[in-house]
Amino acid sequence: MNVTPGSNKGGWDRFQHLLDDQMDWPSEFVFKFIAPQAGLGELKAVFGLHPVRVRSSRAGNYVSVTARMQMHSSTEVIAVYKAASGIKGVIML
């Protein structure tokens, strides 16, 4: 599912509706982000103790971050995305 809800409430509401239509809860959810190398620590902190897979870009300026987490609702998924969206330069995939 590749959706960028944007920063407005309507975008998040549409994203939540899409999640609830396409997912059964609880379920494993895969989060994917691209971030500047400088934001890696902050992005990893969003996932707490959950393991994340990090891959650096060829030049090393950017990283892709993937995390698989057990989510109990679309609200939990959106909370992770909102936390990550506050990090400068992060792209949600």
Biopython code that builds the backbone (N, CA, C, O; Angstrom):
import numpy as np
from Bio.PDB.StructureBuilder import StructureBuilder

atoms = [
    (1, "MET", "N", (0.858, -1.158, 0.000)),
    (1, "MET", "CA", (0.000, 0.000, 0.000)),
    (1, "MET", "C", (0.910, 1.227, 0.000)),
    (1, "MET", "O", (1.654, 1.448, 0.955)),
    (2, "ASN", "N", (0.855, 2.001, -1.033)),
    (2, "ASN", "CA", (1.703, 3.182, -1.155)),
    (2, "ASN", "C", (0.810, 4.407, -1.187)),
    (2, "ASN", "O", (0.276, 4.777, -2.233)),
    (3, "VAL", "N", (0.656, 5.029, -0.031)),
    (3, "VAL", "CA", (-0.231, 6.185, 0.093)),
    (3, "VAL", "C", (0.497, 7.270, 0.865)),
    (3, "VAL", "O", (1.074, 7.000, 1.918)),
    (4, "THR", "N", (0.478, 8.466, 0.366)),
    (4, "THR", "CA", (1.021, 9.594, 1.096)),
    (4, "THR", "C", (-0.152, 10.476, 1.483)),
    (4, "THR", "O", (-0.675, 11.219, 0.653)),
    (5, "PRO", "N", (-0.573, 10.397, 2.760)),
    (5, "PRO", "CA", (-1.784, 11.098, 3.163)),
    (5, "PRO", "C", (-1.653, 12.604, 3.253)),
    (5, "PRO", "O", (-2.668, 13.299, 3.295)),
    (6, "GLY", "N", (-0.461, 13.123, 3.284)),
    (6, "GLY", "CA", (-0.310, 14.563, 3.406)),
    (6, "GLY", "C", (-0.484, 15.013, 4.835)),
    (6, "GLY", "O", (-0.639, 14.194, 5.741)),
    (7, "SER", "N", (-0.459, 16.291, 5.031)),
    (7, "SER", "CA", (-0.507, 16.817, 6.391)),
    (7, "SER", "C", (-1.894, 17.276, 6.813)),
    (7, "SER", "O", (-2.092, 17.668, 7.963)),
    (8, "ASN", "N", (-2.864, 17.232, 5.890)),
    (8, "ASN", "CA", (-4.193, 17.692, 6.285)),
    (8, "ASN", "C", (-5.025, 16.540, 6.848)),
    (8, "ASN", "O", (-4.775, 15.375, 6.540)),
    (9, "LYS", "N", (-6.003, 16.872, 7.663)),
    (9, "LYS", "CA", (-6.822, 15.866, 8.325)),
    (9, "LYS", "C", (-7.571, 14.997, 7.325)),
    (9, "LYS", "O", (-7.706, 13.793, 7.544)),
    (10, "GLY", "N", (-8.057, 15.571, 6.246)),
    (10, "GLY", "CA", (-8.782, 14.800, 5.246)),
    (10, "GLY", "C", (-7.928, 13.702, 4.635)),
    (10, "GLY", "O", (-8.424, 12.608, 4.366)),
    (11, "GLY", "N", (-6.663, 13.979, 4.415)),
    (11, "GLY", "CA", (-5.748, 12.978, 3.878)),
    (11, "GLY", "C", (-5.558, 11.816, 4.837)),
    (11, "GLY", "O", (-5.556, 10.656, 4.425)),
    (12, "TRP", "N", (-5.400, 12.125, 6.104)),
    (12, "TRP", "CA", (-5.255, 11.072, 7.115)),
    (12, "TRP", "C", (-6.549, 10.269, 7.238)),
    (12, "TRP", "O", (-6.503, 9.050, 7.399)),
    (13, "ASP", "N", (-7.698, 10.936, 7.164)),
    (13, "ASP", "CA", (-8.987, 10.230, 7.243)),
    (13, "ASP", "C", (-9.155, 9.263, 6.075)),
    (13, "ASP", "O", (-9.602, 8.132, 6.265)),
    (14, "ARG", "N", (-8.798, 9.702, 4.868)),
    (14, "ARG", "CA", (-8.894, 8.829, 3.693)),
    (14, "ARG", "C", (-7.948, 7.636, 3.833)),
    (14, "ARG", "O", (-8.303, 6.508, 3.491)),
    (15, "PHE", "N", (-6.745, 7.897, 4.338)),
    (15, "PHE", "CA", (-5.767, 6.835, 4.528)),
    (15, "PHE", "C", (-6.278, 5.816, 5.558)),
    (15, "PHE", "O", (-6.136, 4.609, 5.365)),
    (16, "GLN", "N", (-6.865, 6.307, 6.640)),
    (16, "GLN", "CA", (-7.403, 5.409, 7.660)),
    (16, "GLN", "C", (-8.535, 4.560, 7.086)),
    (16, "GLN", "O", (-8.618, 3.363, 7.359)),
    (17, "HIS", "N", (-9.386, 5.170, 6.307)),
    (17, "HIS", "CA", (-10.486, 4.428, 5.678)),
    (17, "HIS", "C", (-9.927, 3.338, 4.758)),
    (17, "HIS", "O", (-10.424, 2.212, 4.765)),
    (18, "LEU", "N", (-8.906, 3.662, 3.974)),
    (18, "LEU", "CA", (-8.271, 2.697, 3.080)),
    (18, "LEU", "C", (-7.658, 1.538, 3.872)),
    (18, "LEU", "O", (-7.808, 0.372, 3.505)),
    (19, "LEU", "N", (-6.975, 1.874, 4.952)),
    (19, "LEU", "CA", (-6.392, 0.828, 5.811)),
    (19, "LEU", "C", (-7.471, -0.100, 6.346)),
    (19, "LEU", "O", (-7.331, -1.322, 6.293)),
    (20, "ASP", "N", (-8.540, 0.479, 6.859)),
    (20, "ASP", "CA", (-9.607, -0.336, 7.444)),
    (20, "ASP", "C", (-10.316, -1.187, 6.388)),
    (20, "ASP", "O", (-10.798, -2.277, 6.697)),
    (21, "ASP", "N", (-10.384, -0.701, 5.151)),
    (21, "ASP", "CA", (-11.004, -1.480, 4.083)),
    (21, "ASP", "C", (-10.120, -2.642, 3.630)),
    (21, "ASP", "O", (-10.629, -3.694, 3.241)),
    (22, "GLN", "N", (-8.804, -2.457, 3.678)),
    (22, "GLN", "CA", (-7.901, -3.440, 3.097)),
    (22, "GLN", "C", (-7.194, -4.345, 4.112)),
    (22, "GLN", "O", (-6.580, -5.339, 3.724)),
    (23, "MET", "N", (-7.270, -4.023, 5.372)),
    (23, "MET", "CA", (-6.533, -4.785, 6.383)),
    (23, "MET", "C", (-7.502, -5.396, 7.397)),
    (23, "MET", "O", (-8.590, -4.874, 7.641)),
    (24, "ASP", "N", (-7.077, -6.507, 7.972)),
    (24, "ASP", "CA", (-7.757, -7.092, 9.123)),
    (24, "ASP", "C", (-6.857, -6.867, 10.321)),
    (24, "ASP", "O", (-5.648, -7.084, 10.237)),
    (25, "TRP", "N", (-7.421, -6.440, 11.420)),
    (25, "TRP", "CA", (-6.628, -6.133, 12.616)),
    (25, "TRP", "C", (-6.851, -7.198, 13.667)),
    (25, "TRP", "O", (-7.972, -7.685, 13.814)),
    (26, "PRO", "N", (-5.819, -7.575, 14.404)),
    (26, "PRO", "CA", (-4.417, -7.155, 14.282)),
    (26, "PRO", "C", (-3.759, -7.782, 13.052)),
    (26, "PRO", "O", (-4.204, -8.810, 12.541)),
    (27, "SER", "N", (-2.688, -7.134, 12.594)),
    (27, "SER", "CA", (-1.988, -7.590, 11.410)),
    (27, "SER", "C", (-0.567, -7.036, 11.404)),
    (27, "SER", "O", (-0.287, -5.995, 11.999)),
    (28, "GLU", "N", (0.321, -7.752, 10.722)),
    (28, "GLU", "CA", (1.665, -7.220, 10.541)),
    (28, "GLU", "C", (1.601, -6.148, 9.463)),
    (28, "GLU", "O", (0.979, -6.347, 8.419)),
    (29, "PHE", "N", (2.239, -5.019, 9.713)),
    (29, "PHE", "CA", (2.241, -3.919, 8.757)),
    (29, "PHE", "C", (3.691, -3.588, 8.439)),
    (29, "PHE", "O", (4.534, -3.542, 9.335)),
    (30, "VAL", "N", (3.979, -3.357, 7.168)),
    (30, "VAL", "CA", (5.331, -3.022, 6.735)),
    (30, "VAL", "C", (5.409, -1.526, 6.477)),
    (30, "VAL", "O", (4.683, -0.985, 5.643)),
    (31, "PHE", "N", (6.299, -0.868, 7.203)),
    (31, "PHE", "CA", (6.541, 0.564, 7.036)),
    (31, "PHE", "C", (7.809, 0.740, 6.211)),
    (31, "PHE", "O", (8.809, 0.061, 6.448)),
    (32, "LYS", "N", (7.768, 1.657, 5.238)),
    (32, "LYS", "CA", (8.938, 1.952, 4.425)),
    (32, "LYS", "C", (9.088, 3.460, 4.296)),
    (32, "LYS", "O", (8.131, 4.188, 4.033)),
    (33, "PHE", "N", (10.325, 3.898, 4.490)),
    (33, "PHE", "CA", (10.638, 5.318, 4.420)),
    (33, "PHE", "C", (11.977, 5.518, 3.732)),
    (33, "PHE", "O", (12.824, 4.625, 3.723)),
    (34, "ILE", "N", (12.155, 6.685, 3.162)),
    (34, "ILE", "CA", (13.451, 7.147, 2.689)),
    (34, "ILE", "C", (13.742, 8.413, 3.479)),
    (34, "ILE", "O", (12.879, 9.274, 3.648)),
    (35, "ALA", "N", (14.986, 8.508, 3.962)),
    (35, "ALA", "CA", (15.347, 9.651, 4.796)),
    (35, "ALA", "C", (16.780, 10.073, 4.518)),
    (35, "ALA", "O", (17.596, 9.266, 4.073)),
    (36, "PRO", "N", (17.086, 11.341, 4.781)),
    (36, "PRO", "CA", (18.482, 11.756, 4.729)),
    (36, "PRO", "C", (19.262, 10.994, 5.807)),
    (36, "PRO", "O", (18.723, 10.681, 6.868)),
    (37, "GLN", "N", (20.507, 10.707, 5.529)),
    (37, "GLN", "CA", (21.353, 9.994, 6.496)),
    (37, "GLN", "C", (21.306, 10.665, 7.871)),
    (37, "GLN", "O", (21.311, 9.986, 8.897)),
    (38, "ALA", "N", (21.260, 11.991, 7.885)),
    (38, "ALA", "CA", (21.254, 12.733, 9.152)),
    (38, "ALA", "C", (20.007, 12.466, 9.987)),
    (38, "ALA", "O", (20.034, 12.672, 11.201)),
    (39, "GLY", "N", (18.923, 12.017, 9.376)),
    (39, "GLY", "CA", (17.684, 11.768, 10.102)),
    (39, "GLY", "C", (17.492, 10.320, 10.530)),
    (39, "GLY", "O", (16.450, 9.972, 11.086)),
    (40, "LEU", "N", (18.496, 9.465, 10.274)),
    (40, "LEU", "CA", (18.348, 8.041, 10.555)),
    (40, "LEU", "C", (18.068, 7.759, 12.028)),
    (40, "LEU", "O", (17.163, 6.984, 12.339)),
    (41, "GLY", "N", (18.806, 8.355, 12.919)),
    (41, "GLY", "CA", (18.603, 8.108, 14.347)),
    (41, "GLY", "C", (17.210, 8.493, 14.802)),
    (41, "GLY", "O", (16.565, 7.761, 15.554)),
    (42, "GLU", "N", (16.762, 9.618, 14.353)),
    (42, "GLU", "CA", (15.424, 10.091, 14.716)),
    (42, "GLU", "C", (14.342, 9.170, 14.152)),
    (42, "GLU", "O", (13.349, 8.889, 14.824)),
    (43, "LEU", "N", (14.536, 8.698, 12.907)),
    (43, "LEU", "CA", (13.564, 7.803, 12.291)),
    (43, "LEU", "C", (13.561, 6.447, 13.000)),
    (43, "LEU", "O", (12.492, 5.888, 13.247)),
    (44, "LYS", "N", (14.724, 5.918, 13.326)),
    (44, "LYS", "CA", (14.780, 4.646, 14.042)),
    (44, "LYS", "C", (14.098, 4.751, 15.396)),
    (44, "LYS", "O", (13.508, 3.779, 15.868)),
    (45, "ALA", "N", (14.169, 5.909, 16.023)),
    (45, "ALA", "CA", (13.538, 6.110, 17.331)),
    (45, "ALA", "C", (12.017, 5.985, 17.250)),
    (45, "ALA", "O", (11.376, 5.626, 18.238)),
    (46, "VAL", "N", (11.438, 6.275, 16.098)),
    (46, "VAL", "CA", (9.987, 6.135, 15.914)),
    (46, "VAL", "C", (9.567, 4.688, 16.170)),
    (46, "VAL", "O", (8.461, 4.437, 16.649)),
    (47, "PHE", "N", (10.440, 3.743, 15.853)),
    (47, "PHE", "CA", (10.128, 2.322, 15.974)),
    (47, "PHE", "C", (10.549, 1.717, 17.310)),
    (47, "PHE", "O", (10.366, 0.520, 17.535)),
    (48, "GLY", "N", (11.107, 2.528, 18.188)),
    (48, "GLY", "CA", (11.480, 2.040, 19.508)),
    (48, "GLY", "C", (12.416, 0.851, 19.423)),
    (48, "GLY", "O", (13.446, 0.918, 18.752)),
    (49, "LEU", "N", (12.074, -0.226, 20.089)),
    (49, "LEU", "CA", (12.919, -1.416, 20.123)),
    (49, "LEU", "C", (12.658, -2.390, 18.970)),
    (49, "LEU", "O", (13.325, -3.418, 18.865)),
    (50, "HIS", "N", (11.700, -2.072, 18.114)),
    (50, "HIS", "CA", (11.423, -2.950, 16.978)),
    (50, "HIS", "C", (12.600, -2.912, 16.011)),
    (50, "HIS", "O", (13.155, -1.845, 15.749)),
    (51, "PRO", "N", (12.985, -4.071, 15.481)),
    (51, "PRO", "CA", (14.098, -4.081, 14.521)),
    (51, "PRO", "C", (13.713, -3.390, 13.215)),
    (51, "PRO", "O", (12.569, -3.471, 12.768)),
    (52, "VAL", "N", (14.673, -2.722, 12.622)),
    (52, "VAL", "CA", (14.476, -2.069, 11.333)),
    (52, "VAL", "C", (15.592, -2.499, 10.393)),
    (52, "VAL", "O", (16.710, -2.784, 10.823)),
    (53, "ARG", "N", (15.275, -2.542, 9.119)),
    (53, "ARG", "CA", (16.290, -2.821, 8.101)),
    (53, "ARG", "C", (16.669, -1.490, 7.466)),
    (53, "ARG", "O", (15.801, -0.730, 7.036)),
    (54, "VAL", "N", (17.962, -1.214, 7.411)),
    (54, "VAL", "CA", (18.460, 0.054, 6.877)),
    (54, "VAL", "C", (19.385, -0.252, 5.709)),
    (54, "VAL", "O", (20.285, -1.086, 5.808)),
    (55, "ARG", "N", (19.146, 0.437, 4.610)),
    (55, "ARG", "CA", (20.020, 0.327, 3.446)),
    (55, "ARG", "C", (20.406, 1.735, 3.014)),
    (55, "ARG", "O", (19.555, 2.616, 2.889)),
    (56, "SER", "N", (21.700, 1.932, 2.789)),
    (56, "SER", "CA", (22.193, 3.242, 2.361)),
    (56, "SER", "C", (22.124, 3.371, 0.848)),
    (56, "SER", "O", (22.236, 2.387, 0.116)),
    (57, "SER", "N", (21.938, 4.611, 0.395)),
    (57, "SER", "CA", (21.971, 4.880, -1.041)),
    (57, "SER", "C", (23.406, 4.726, -1.539)),
    (57, "SER", "O", (24.346, 4.659, -0.747)),
    (58, "ARG", "N", (23.558, 4.673, -2.818)),
    (58, "ARG", "CA", (24.886, 4.497, -3.407)),
    (58, "ARG", "C", (25.868, 5.557, -2.911)),
    (58, "ARG", "O", (27.010, 5.239, -2.580)),
    (59, "ALA", "N", (25.433, 6.800, -2.859)),
    (59, "ALA", "CA", (26.315, 7.888, -2.418)),
    (59, "ALA", "C", (26.356, 8.018, -0.894)),
    (59, "ALA", "O", (27.201, 8.732, -0.353)),
    (60, "GLY", "N", (25.450, 7.334, -0.208)),
    (60, "GLY", "CA", (25.446, 7.376, 1.249)),
    (60, "GLY", "C", (24.733, 8.571, 1.850)),
    (60, "GLY", "O", (24.775, 8.762, 3.065)),
    (61, "ASN", "N", (24.083, 9.375, 1.034)),
    (61, "ASN", "CA", (23.396, 10.562, 1.550)),
    (61, "ASN", "C", (22.019, 10.238, 2.110)),
    (61, "ASN", "O", (21.508, 10.954, 2.971)),
    (62, "TYR", "N", (21.419, 9.158, 1.619)),
    (62, "TYR", "CA", (20.071, 8.770, 2.015)),
    (62, "TYR", "C", (20.054, 7.322, 2.463)),
    (62, "TYR", "O", (20.941, 6.539, 2.122)),
    (63, "VAL", "N", (19.035, 6.979, 3.229)),
    (63, "VAL", "CA", (18.843, 5.601, 3.670)),
    (63, "VAL", "C", (17.389, 5.211, 3.436)),
    (63, "VAL", "O", (16.485, 6.045, 3.499)),
    (64, "SER", "N", (17.186, 3.931, 3.165)),
    (64, "SER", "CA", (15.831, 3.407, 3.172)),
    (64, "SER", "C", (15.674, 2.627, 4.466)),
    (64, "SER", "O", (16.574, 1.896, 4.881)),
    (65, "VAL", "N", (14.541, 2.789, 5.085)),
    (65, "VAL", "CA", (14.276, 2.154, 6.369)),
    (65, "VAL", "C", (12.980, 1.350, 6.228)),
    (65, "VAL", "O", (11.950, 1.875, 5.805)),
    (66, "THR", "N", (13.055, 0.074, 6.590)),
    (66, "THR", "CA", (11.895, -0.807, 6.538)),
    (66, "THR", "C", (11.706, -1.429, 7.911)),
    (66, "THR", "O", (12.664, -1.898, 8.526)),
    (67, "ALA", "N", (10.482, -1.430, 8.385)),
    (67, "ALA", "CA", (10.162, -2.047, 9.674)),
    (67, "ALA", "C", (8.862, -2.829, 9.536)),
    (67, "ALA", "O", (7.905, -2.360, 8.920)),
    (68, "ARG", "N", (8.840, -4.007, 10.107)),
    (68, "ARG", "CA", (7.627, -4.823, 10.166)),
    (68, "ARG", "C", (7.167, -4.824, 11.615)),
    (68, "ARG", "O", (7.911, -5.198, 12.521)),
    (69, "MET", "N", (5.927, -4.398, 11.813)),
    (69, "MET", "CA", (5.407, -4.307, 13.180)),
    (69, "MET", "C", (4.002, -4.874, 13.235)),
    (69, "MET", "O", (3.225, -4.735, 12.290)),
    (70, "GLN", "N", (3.686, -5.506, 14.337)),
    (70, "GLN", "CA", (2.334, -5.986, 14.577)),
    (70, "GLN", "C", (1.494, -4.784, 15.020)),
    (70, "GLN", "O", (1.773, -4.166, 16.047)),
    (71, "MET", "N", (0.482, -4.468, 14.247)),
    (71, "MET", "CA", (-0.397, -3.346, 14.537)),
    (71, "MET", "C", (-1.783, -3.872, 14.889)),
    (71, "MET", "O", (-2.239, -4.874, 14.339)),
    (72, "HIS", "N", (-2.440, -3.187, 15.806)),
    (72, "HIS", "CA", (-3.758, -3.611, 16.250)),
    (72, "HIS", "C", (-4.899, -2.796, 15.652)),
    (72, "HIS", "O", (-6.069, -3.154, 15.794)),
    (73, "SER", "N", (-4.552, -1.695, 14.979)),
    (73, "SER", "CA", (-5.589, -0.858, 14.377)),
    (73, "SER", "C", (-4.959, 0.122, 13.390)),
    (73, "SER", "O", (-3.750, 0.352, 13.393)),
    (74, "SER", "N", (-5.801, 0.679, 12.564)),
    (74, "SER", "CA", (-5.335, 1.711, 11.633)),
    (74, "SER", "C", (-4.858, 2.940, 12.393)),
    (74, "SER", "O", (-3.983, 3.662, 11.914)),
    (75, "THR", "N", (-5.411, 3.182, 13.552)),
    (75, "THR", "CA", (-4.989, 4.324, 14.371)),
    (75, "THR", "C", (-3.523, 4.188, 14.773)),
    (75, "THR", "O", (-2.787, 5.174, 14.781)),
    (76, "GLU", "N", (-3.096, 2.969, 15.108)),
    (76, "GLU", "CA", (-1.690, 2.746, 15.461)),
    (76, "GLU", "C", (-0.781, 2.975, 14.261)),
    (76, "GLU", "O", (0.295, 3.556, 14.402)),
    (77, "VAL", "N", (-1.201, 2.526, 13.086)),
    (77, "VAL", "CA", (-0.411, 2.721, 11.871)),
    (77, "VAL", "C", (-0.239, 4.211, 11.595)),
    (77, "VAL", "O", (0.867, 4.674, 11.315)),
    (78, "ILE", "N", (-1.321, 4.946, 11.674)),
    (78, "ILE", "CA", (-1.274, 6.378, 11.402)),
    (78, "ILE", "C", (-0.401, 7.098, 12.420)),
    (78, "ILE", "O", (0.290, 8.052, 12.063)),
    (79, "ALA", "N", (-0.414, 6.670, 13.665)),
    (79, "ALA", "CA", (0.439, 7.297, 14.686)),
    (79, "ALA", "C", (1.910, 7.165, 14.315)),
    (79, "ALA", "O", (2.681, 8.104, 14.513)),
    (80, "VAL", "N", (2.312, 6.014, 13.781)),
    (80, "VAL", "CA", (3.705, 5.823, 13.362)),
    (80, "VAL", "C", (4.025, 6.750, 12.194)),
    (80, "VAL", "O", (5.057, 7.419, 12.190)),
    (81, "TYR", "N", (3.135, 6.786, 11.204)),
    (81, "TYR", "CA", (3.365, 7.664, 10.056)),
    (81, "TYR", "C", (3.420, 9.136, 10.471)),
    (81, "TYR", "O", (4.257, 9.885, 9.967)),
    (82, "LYS", "N", (2.553, 9.553, 11.368)),
    (82, "LYS", "CA", (2.576, 10.952, 11.810)),
    (82, "LYS", "C", (3.869, 11.268, 12.548)),
    (82, "LYS", "O", (4.434, 12.347, 12.370)),
    (83, "ALA", "N", (4.342, 10.340, 13.375)),
    (83, "ALA", "CA", (5.605, 10.561, 14.088)),
    (83, "ALA", "C", (6.767, 10.699, 13.091)),
    (83, "ALA", "O", (7.631, 11.561, 13.256)),
    (84, "ALA", "N", (6.781, 9.861, 12.076)),
    (84, "ALA", "CA", (7.844, 9.907, 11.078)),
    (84, "ALA", "C", (7.737, 11.152, 10.200)),
    (84, "ALA", "O", (8.751, 11.685, 9.749)),
    (85, "SER", "N", (6.515, 11.614, 9.960)),
    (85, "SER", "CA", (6.334, 12.771, 9.071)),
    (85, "SER", "C", (6.889, 14.058, 9.657)),
    (85, "SER", "O", (7.106, 15.031, 8.935)),
    (86, "GLY", "N", (7.117, 14.066, 10.957)),
    (86, "GLY", "CA", (7.687, 15.241, 11.608)),
    (86, "GLY", "C", (9.197, 15.346, 11.466)),
    (86, "GLY", "O", (9.795, 16.330, 11.902)),
    (87, "ILE", "N", (9.821, 14.337, 10.856)),
    (87, "ILE", "CA", (11.270, 14.322, 10.690)),
    (87, "ILE", "C", (11.608, 14.964, 9.341)),
    (87, "ILE", "O", (11.079, 14.563, 8.304)),
    (88, "LYS", "N", (12.479, 15.946, 9.366)),
    (88, "LYS", "CA", (12.825, 16.706, 8.164)),
    (88, "LYS", "C", (13.390, 15.794, 7.060)),
    (88, "LYS", "O", (14.337, 15.037, 7.277)),
    (89, "GLY", "N", (12.783, 15.891, 5.886)),
    (89, "GLY", "CA", (13.282, 15.193, 4.711)),
    (89, "GLY", "C", (12.793, 13.766, 4.548)),
    (89, "GLY", "O", (13.163, 13.111, 3.574)),
    (90, "VAL", "N", (11.984, 13.264, 5.454)),
    (90, "VAL", "CA", (11.515, 11.880, 5.359)),
    (90, "VAL", "C", (10.432, 11.757, 4.297)),
    (90, "VAL", "O", (9.524, 12.584, 4.208)),
    (91, "ILE", "N", (10.549, 10.705, 3.495)),
    (91, "ILE", "CA", (9.553, 10.392, 2.476)),
    (91, "ILE", "C", (8.897, 9.089, 2.887)),
    (91, "ILE", "O", (9.578, 8.096, 3.143)),
    (92, "MET", "N", (7.580, 9.091, 2.948)),
    (92, "MET", "CA", (6.811, 7.894, 3.310)),
    (92, "MET", "C", (6.462, 7.137, 2.047)),
    (92, "MET", "O", (5.965, 7.720, 1.083)),
    (93, "LEU", "N", (6.717, 5.855, 2.047)),
    (93, "LEU", "CA", (6.390, 5.025, 0.880)),
    (93, "LEU", "C", (5.237, 4.104, 1.220)),
    (93, "LEU", "O", (4.803, 3.320, 0.375)),
]
sb = StructureBuilder()
sb.init_structure("model")
sb.init_model(0)
sb.init_chain("A")
sb.init_seg("    ")
for serial, (resi, resn, name, xyz) in enumerate(atoms, 1):
    if name == "N":
        sb.init_residue(resn, " ", resi, " ")
    sb.init_atom(name, np.array(xyz, "f"), 0.0, 1.0, " ", f" {name:<3s}", serial, name[0])
structure = sb.get_structure()
